[in-house]
């Protein structure tokens, strides 16, 4: 059914005069008569009773007018919103991230720019410890941050966009390298390599707290400046470490080629979370659009359903 025929019906029903309705629609009267005739055939009912002097609605015409008029108003509203999304929303959305959002940002950028091509995205990688301060100073509109465990306290609005199991990084010749999963208590005698607290304070503190709950103080033999140097030290046999089990971040082939094994960590708190944060007072209209788009992307992964990992 041609939606323009319904518009023609509504105008004609209000005027009850085909000549006047055709003038308002900027079409010939013969064209209008043909549209109404086609509409009546498609619906299988007569909509107007016409004679030489008068035009009036049938009972079916009254029902159609009552139901279709609000529907056409809704359709018009949808068209207006679509045009506004294309032409009315312009500007820049400044995003700061950690630099490990491999499974998140490419898909989010693709979908967002397809919907809002006139909003430019400026993306910059920052150390995790700097992201909240950068948002507070207004240097960025929205940011990605991460936290370990099940609870994050923040002064900003937040939305968890990915959640994955944590795991231990072990040298390929480690006695536990062939295990599927390990408890933190199994690792209490191991030498640990952690990324420096100044770069990932929440992860550093979370790990020490979990060790204390388990009843031991971790033997910290080295602090790494970044993720890559941590991997090199694990590969060299200096110690063990831990990281999020996001398949896109793990790059299992590279880890195995480098002589490193990933073994899942047991425990109810053994999760790493990627979180989107923003200042709710920031007036940039692109922020809620980006947040909404991420909410509709199925990024949250409660760990691979094929894996059976005990939590106790």
Secondary structure, 3 states (H helix, E strand, C coil): CCHHHHHHHHHHHHHCCHHHHHHHHCCCHHHHHHHHHHHHHHHCCCCEEECCCCEEECHHHHHHHHHHHHHHHHHHHHHHHHHHHHHHCCEEEEEEECCCCCCCHHHHHHHHHHHCCCEEEEEEECCHHHHHHHHHCCCCCEEEEEEECCCCCCCCEEEEEEEEEEEEEEECCCCCCCCCEECHHHHCCCEEEEECCCCCHHHHHHHHHHHHHHCCCCEEEEEECCHHHHHHHHHCCCCEEEEECCHHHHCHHHHHHCCEEEEEECCCCCEEEEEEEECCCCCCCHHHHHHHHHHCCCCCCCCCCCCCCCCC
